Amino acid sequence: MQHRRLPGIFVGLLGASLGLGCTANIDGSARGADGPGGPDGGLGGPGGSAGGPGGPGTTPGSCQGGQVGPERIDRLTPAEYKNTLRALMSDDSLDPVLDADRQPIATLDAVRKWFNAADSAVSSAPAWLSSYGSCDPNTDHSCATVLYEAFAERAFRRPLTDDERSWLSDSYAALPARASIAQKLETISELILQAPQYLYLYTPGTAQGAVNVLGGYERAQRLAYFLWDGPPDQALLKAAGGGVLDTPAGMRETAASMLADERAKPVLRSFLADWLELDGATILPGLEETPKDADLYGGFDDVLRQSMRREIEMFMDHVMFEKDGSLETLFTGTRAYVNAPLAQIYGVSGPKTASDWAWVDLDPSQRAGMLTRAGFLAVHASQSATSPIRRGVYMLKEVLCVELPSPPANVDNSPIEVTKDDMADGITTVREATLKRTGSPTCGACHTSINELGFAFEHYDAIGRWQQTEVGSGGAIDATANLSHAGDGIDGPVDGAVALSAKLAKSPAVAQCATRKWFEVALRRSPVALDACSVEKVQAKVAETQSIRELLLTMVESEAFLEVNHGE
């Protein structure tokens, strides 16, 4: 099919489409970017504040049912857009270049890239429309209608409304008479790929009291983008149309099947990478960008960085697909996939090349679970040394969901290292230098909790290698810590990260925090007070089973997942 653009008429048709099905405020910020607050108040994290031990994220007995937090309309992420486009066009090679901007109002550059992505996809595979019908569109306008309506239904993830059918029909009729049927189909297809019904995940639901209950197709969409990072397939749409998703039990059964599918692996891997902040956070660069001192860590190259990320991805696959999918395994597993560079990091026998991988036992006195993996440790370190503060802050905020106050405006954020002046004063470790810098009354209120959690990781250098003595100064490593404000079962003395990980694996606070993290992914927002009932039910299941799989299956049965609140 020869491709010819019809820009003038296309822009006009696109403008007409913007009024369809998009009546609420558009918020295109990233998944989980919301803060804990909102019009209905925040849902506190399990750890409370740094000033004292917090309780669970909800007040006991607060579950009232029939309440969910305010809904928002979210744009497809770049990954979701790519996966959706590939499914629509039956072409896994499509790799659209999109604007990573996730602000509420799209930039002109983002819109331009959407147009280019649609244009390129439609023109790249001339025969793609044949998968939507067996008729010949070249000589039959009625066939063209069948094809573009079928395409639109897949793109919109549901049957078309009467208004949408009329809009498409009118748009097709408005195209120049000189254009061939093939050209018109291309233009209509591009129009569909830029319609808000395609670009945004809008779930109006049906009003029932104070909330709107999602219909089958809306639930299918929510399930697919949550567990597969892509659109519902034909089987899922069939389940939606057949009423399978109308009950919590049907949602659970369907989700269980979806979790066993290969398409779930990237989502699970992405969650763990996000949780470990492998892609960076605030002032923290991601794994592929984190700098290291070349004189001290000359082997920290791109191959090793990529190996570190791949190891964590394979570990998540192992936990979820080969083991029991438990939080305990995630925090305490002592086996790992290694290649040659990682075998050297971990001090074990392994493959001789970077391309070969082996499943090996790590030293259980040195390694246990995700927090002792090299990729995480490398990200949460400075260029030349460990970073107890960075690691401690991470533990409080991301593993225990403790809300820390903002640091003073004039705080020194430079990495703490052992200087010549320190050594002259008898200070030979980063631990000692950290205590020296943060020992003032002003700093101590927060750093007592932060530092001690970070000290438990002092046996791991800036690229995650086990160390008995400090790099550079040779000072003896002390990884003991006296934890406080971390929660029941965690507070108290601990010797090293392995012992800490064992405590974390059984901690209710950690299970509650993990639940909150997954809710942020599932709802594309942070849970708020109105979501308390749903959160409590999932937290109770996780406390009972310690299972990530049960966490996810219970979540898709929850009111927060099956209902929406448009705040009307």
URHUWO-V218007 format. One record per residue. RES is the residue in one letter. PHI is phi in degrees with one decimal (NA if undefined). PSI is psi as a letter, one per 40 degrees, with the letter a starting at -180 (none if undefined). Layout:
RES;PHI;PSI, RES;PHI;PSI
//
This chain:
M;NA;h, Q;-73.1;h, H;-98.5;h, R;-135.5;h, R;-77.6;i, L;-123.4;g, P;-64.3;d, G;-60.3;d, I;-67.5;d, F;-63.0;d, V;-60.6;d, G;-63.8;d, L;-66.9;d, L;-61.4;d, G;-58.9;d, A;-65.9;d, S;-74.1;d, L;-67.5;e, G;-87.4;e, L;-95.4;h, G;65.9;f, C;-138.9;g, T;-109.5;e, A;-96.0;i, N;-66.4;h, I;-91.9;h, D;-125.8;h, G;-105.0;f, S;-71.9;i, A;-69.1;i, R;-55.9;h, G;67.5;e, A;-79.1;e, D;-63.2;i, G;-78.1;i, P;-71.1;e, G;-87.9;a, G;162.9;a, P;-61.6;e, D;-108.1;e, G;88.6;i, G;-88.0;i, L;-107.3;h, G;-60.3;i, G;-75.2;i, P;-64.2;d, G;-90.6;e, G;70.2;b, S;-112.1;i, A;-67.0;e, G;-78.8;e, G;-175.5;i, P;-69.9;h, G;-90.6;i, G;-105.3;a, P;-65.5;i, G;-68.4;e, T;-128.7;i, T;-80.7;h, P;-53.3;h, G;82.2;e, S;-82.0;e, C;-70.3;h, Q;-115.4;e, G;73.5;i, G;70.8;e, Q;-132.6;h, V;-142.8;i, G;-71.5;i, P;-60.0;h, E;-83.0;i, R;-138.9;i, I;-98.3;h, D;-118.9;i, R;-73.3;i, L;-58.3;h, T;-71.6;i, P;-52.8;d, A;-65.7;d, E;-64.7;d, Y;-60.8;d, K;-61.3;d, N;-64.4;d, T;-67.4;d, L;-63.1;d, R;-61.3;d, A;-66.7;d, L;-64.5;d, M;-93.8;e, S;53.2;f, D;-143.4;h, D;-75.5;e, S;-87.4;e, L;-63.1;h, D;-141.3;g, P;-64.5;i, V;-92.2;h, L;-123.6;i, D;-75.0;h, A;-75.5;e, D;-55.8;h, R;-124.6;f, Q;-74.5;i, P;-56.5;d, I;-111.4;h, A;-67.6;i, T;-74.3;i, L;-60.9;d, D;-65.3;d, A;-62.3;d, V;-61.1;d, R;-61.3;d, K;-69.7;d, W;-59.8;d, F;-60.3;d, N;-64.0;d, A;-64.0;d, A;-64.3;d, D;-59.5;d, S;-67.2;d, A;-64.6;d, V;-65.0;d, S;-87.4;e, S;-80.2;d, A;-131.4;g, P;-56.9;d, A;-98.1;e, W;-63.2;d, L;-66.0;d, S;-62.1;d, S;-72.9;e, Y;-100.8;e, G;173.7;i, S;-98.5;e, C;-80.1;i, D;-100.8;h, P;-75.9;e, N;-65.2;d, T;-125.8;e, D;-135.3;h, H;-65.0;d, S;-65.4;d, C;-64.9;d, A;-57.6;d, T;-62.2;d, V;-58.8;d, L;-70.1;d, Y;-71.8;d, E;-70.3;d, A;-63.6;d, F;-63.5;d, A;-63.8;d, E;-64.0;d, R;-68.8;d, A;-66.8;d, F;-89.3;e, R;65.4;f, R;-174.1;i, P;-62.1;i, L;-73.8;i, T;-82.2;i, D;-61.3;d, D;-62.2;d, E;-69.2;d, R;-62.5;d, S;-65.9;d, W;-60.5;d, L;-65.6;d, S;-62.8;d, D;-64.2;d, S;-64.6;d, Y;-62.3;d, A;-66.3;d, A;-79.3;e, L;-70.7;i, P;-55.0;h, A;-61.9;d, R;-71.5;e, A;-71.4;i, S;-74.4;i, I;-60.1;d, A;-59.8;d, Q;-63.6;d, K;-64.4;d, L;-62.0;d, E;-61.8;d, T;-65.1;d, I;-64.6;d, S;-64.6;d, E;-63.8;d, L;-60.3;d, I;-60.1;d, L;-72.5;e, Q;-118.8;e, A;-73.6;i, P;-59.9;d, Q;-62.8;d, Y;-89.8;d, L;-78.9;d, Y;-119.5;i, L;-98.9;g, Y;-104.6;h, T;-128.7;g, P;-67.8;d, G;69.0;a, T;-118.7;h, A;-61.7;h, Q;-142.0;g, G;69.5;b, A;-82.4;e, V;-127.3;i, N;-110.8;h, V;-89.6;h, L;-71.5;i, G;-82.4;i, G;-57.6;d, Y;-69.2;d, E;-67.1;d, R;-67.3;d, A;-62.1;d, Q;-61.2;d, R;-61.8;d, L;-60.7;d, A;-64.7;d, Y;-76.4;d, F;-76.7;d, L;-95.6;d, W;-119.3;e, D;58.2;f, G;-160.8;a, P;-77.9;i, P;-62.9;h, D;-85.0;a, Q;-62.7;d, A;-64.5;d, L;-70.3;d, L;-64.4;d, K;-64.9;d, A;-61.8;d, A;-63.9;d, G;-67.4;d, G;-90.1;e, G;84.6;e, V;-61.7;d, L;-90.7;e, D;-75.9;e, T;-119.9;i, P;-57.5;d, A;-63.2;d, G;-65.1;d, M;-63.8;d, R;-63.4;d, E;-62.3;d, T;-65.8;d, A;-63.1;d, A;-60.9;d, S;-65.3;d, M;-67.4;d, L;-67.1;d, A;-82.3;e, D;-84.9;i, E;-57.5;d, R;-65.6;e, A;-79.1;d, K;-58.9;d, P;-59.6;d, V;-68.1;d, L;-64.6;d, R;-63.1;d, S;-62.2;d, F;-59.8;d, L;-65.3;d, A;-61.9;d, D;-65.8;d, W;-62.8;d, L;-83.2;e, E;61.1;f, L;-66.1;d, D;-97.8;e, G;89.1;i, A;-164.9;h, T;53.8;b, I;-94.3;e, L;-95.0;h, P;-73.5;i, G;-74.2;i, L;-57.0;d, E;-72.0;e, E;-111.9;e, T;-65.3;h, P;-85.3;i, K;-134.5;i, D;-63.5;h, A;-65.8;d, D;-70.6;d, L;-89.0;d, Y;-131.5;g, G;-63.9;d, G;-84.3;e, F;-83.1;g, D;-112.1;a, D;-62.2;d, V;-62.9;d, L;-67.0;d, R;-58.1;d, Q;-62.7;d, S;-64.8;d, M;-60.8;d, R;-66.9;d, R;-62.7;d, E;-59.6;d, I;-66.4;d, E;-62.2;d, M;-68.5;d, F;-64.3;d, M;-63.6;d, D;-57.6;d, H;-62.7;d, V;-61.2;d, M;-87.6;d, F;-109.3;d, E;-113.2;d, K;-106.9;a, D;-91.4;e, G;64.6;f, S;-97.7;i, L;-63.3;d, E;-61.2;d, T;-64.1;d, L;-62.0;d, F;-94.8;e, T;-127.4;e, G;-57.2;h, T;-111.7;e, R;-110.6;i, A;-152.6;i, Y;-87.0;h, V;-131.9;i, N;-112.5;a, A;-59.5;d, P;-60.9;d, L;-72.9;d, A;-57.9;d, Q;-67.4;d, I;-60.0;d, Y;-86.7;e, G;67.7;f, V;-126.7;i, S;-76.0;i, G;-163.6;a, P;-58.6;i, K;-95.1;e, T;-129.6;i, A;-76.3;d, S;-87.5;e, D;-99.9;i, W;-126.7;i, A;-138.5;i, W;-94.3;h, V;-129.6;i, D;-87.2;h, L;-94.2;i, D;-64.4;h, P;-67.3;e, S;-81.4;e, Q;-114.9;d, R;-132.1;h, A;-158.2;h, G;76.7;a, M;-66.3;d, L;-79.2;e, T;-111.9;e, R;-85.2;i, A;-60.4;d, G;-60.0;d, F;-62.8;d, L;-66.1;d, A;-67.7;d, V;-64.0;d, H;-95.4;f, A;-155.4;i, S;-88.3;a, Q;-66.6;d, S;-128.3;e, A;-154.1;i, T;-65.7;i, S;-140.7;g, P;-57.5;d, I;-67.7;d, R;-60.9;d, R;-69.6;d, G;-68.4;d, V;-60.4;d, Y;-56.6;d, M;-58.7;d, L;-65.6;d, K;-77.0;d, E;-101.6;d, V;-98.0;d, L;-109.9;e, C;55.1;f, V;-86.0;h, E;-87.4;h, L;-94.2;i, P;-68.7;i, S;-66.0;i, P;-68.7;i, P;-55.7;i, A;-60.4;d, N;-98.1;e, V;-64.3;i, D;-87.6;h, N;-92.9;e, S;-66.7;i, P;-59.2;i, I;-90.8;h, E;-133.8;i, V;-80.6;h, T;-97.1;i, K;-61.9;d, D;-64.0;d, D;-59.6;d, M;-64.4;d, A;-64.2;d, D;-91.0;e, G;86.8;e, I;-92.3;h, T;-124.8;e, T;-133.0;i, V;-61.7;d, R;-58.3;d, E;-65.8;d, A;-65.6;d, T;-65.8;d, L;-63.1;d, K;-64.4;d, R;-74.8;d, T;-107.2;e, G;-82.6;e, S;-69.5;i, P;-57.2;d, T;-64.1;d, C;-84.6;d, G;-61.7;d, A;-56.7;d, C;-92.6;d, H;-71.8;e, T;-57.6;d, S;-75.1;d, I;-63.5;d, N;-61.2;d, E;-63.2;d, L;-63.1;d, G;-68.2;d, F;-62.2;d, A;-61.9;e, F;-104.3;e, E;-67.8;e, H;-74.8;e, Y;-114.3;h, D;-75.9;a, A;-69.7;e, I;-121.0;e, G;88.9;e, R;-76.6;i, W;-71.3;h, Q;-136.3;h, Q;-97.0;d, T;-128.7;i, E;-65.5;h, V;-62.0;h, G;95.2;c, S;-87.4;d, G;80.8;e, G;-65.0;i, A;-71.0;h, I;-77.3;h, D;-123.0;h, A;-108.2;e, T;-77.4;i, A;-152.6;i, N;-118.2;g, L;-78.6;i, S;-143.5;i, H;63.2;e, A;-98.4;e, G;119.9;i, D;-58.3;h, G;85.8;e, I;-112.3;d, D;-58.1;i, G;119.6;a, P;-72.2;i, V;-151.1;i, D;-117.0;g, G;89.6;i, A;-72.5;d, V;-64.4;d, A;-64.1;d, L;-63.7;d, S;-60.8;d, A;-63.0;d, K;-66.9;d, L;-62.3;d, A;-60.4;d, K;-108.4;e, S;-83.7;h, P;-60.2;d, A;-62.8;d, V;-67.8;d, A;-61.1;d, Q;-66.3;d, C;-67.6;d, A;-60.6;d, T;-60.5;d, R;-60.9;d, K;-61.3;d, W;-69.8;d, F;-61.8;d, E;-60.9;d, V;-70.5;d, A;-66.1;d, L;-91.4;e, R;60.7;f, R;-164.3;i, S;-77.7;i, P;-66.2;i, V;-121.6;a, A;-57.4;d, L;-66.0;e, D;-89.8;e, A;-55.1;d, C;-61.5;d, S;-63.6;d, V;-64.3;d, E;-59.8;d, K;-62.7;d, V;-69.7;d, Q;-61.2;d, A;-63.8;d, K;-65.7;d, V;-67.1;d, A;-61.4;d, E;-76.3;d, T;-108.7;d, Q;56.7;f, S;-107.1;h, I;-65.5;d, R;-60.7;d, E;-65.8;d, L;-56.7;d, L;-68.5;d, L;-68.6;d, T;-69.6;d, M;-63.1;d, V;-72.8;e, E;-89.9;e, S;-77.2;i, E;-60.5;d, A;-62.6;d, F;-88.7;d, L;-96.6;e, E;-129.4;i, V;-134.1;i, N;-127.4;h, H;-87.7;e, G;66.3;f, E;-86.7;none
//
